[in-house]
Amino acid sequence: MNADQLRRAVRRFMAVVEEMDYAQRRLAMLRASPDRYVLTPQDPPATYGEFLFRTSGPLQHEPPASERGQRGCPR
């Protein structure tokens, strides 16, 4: 295995690790979201206080399309 092949293998491995890290962070944020624990999420909030509670969690925005790589994954 020469240096170029090794470099390419390391880049591929790092891309996989970065994608797994992104997915893990995104999953943790979605699991911790207060909106996840609402009994009927399709119903709008009944009060302003309930609206504030539902949106109080950290919201992670997806990157714009110009910053996404293949298959819609972040670069």
N, C-alpha and C positions, 0 to 999 in steps of 0.2 A: 504494500500500500504506500503510494507516494504522498507527498505533502498536500497536493491538490485534492486528492481523494479524501484524505483525513480532514481537511478543512471543510469540504462539502458535507461529510458525515456529521461533523460537529455542528455545522449550521442547521442541518435538518433536525438533529437532536435538540438543539436550543429552541428551534421553532415549535417543536412538539411540547417542550417544557413550558414555554411562554403561553401557548394556547391552553394547556391544562391549568396553569396559574390563573389565567383570565376566567376560565370557566368556573374554577373553584371560588374565586372572589365574587363573581356574578351570582352563583348559587347561594353563597352565604348571605349576600345582600337580599336576595329574593326571599330566602327563608326567614330572615329577621324582619321583613316588612310587616307593619301592623295591618296592612290591607289583606294580608294572607289569612288572617284569623277571623275575618268577618264571616258571619254565617251565610249571608246571601250577598256575595260581592257584586252581583249585577244590579242590586238596588242602590239608588243614589243615597248619600248620607241624609239622615233626617234633620240634623241640626248643623249649625256652623261648627260647633265644638267637635262633632263626629267627623266632619270634613277635615278639620285641622288634625285630628288624631290619625285619620287614615293616611294623610300625606306627611306625617311627621317623620317618617323613616327616611334614611338616606336613599336618594334616588340616583342611580347610576345611569347616565344617558349613553346610548349606543353612539359610536362614532359616525360621522357622516359617511356617505357612500364613497366620497373621494379618498377617505383615509382607511377604507377597508381593503383587505387583501382578497385572495381567492375565496370563494364560497361564503363571502360576507363576513369573514373573520377579521378582527383587527390585525393590523400589521405589527 
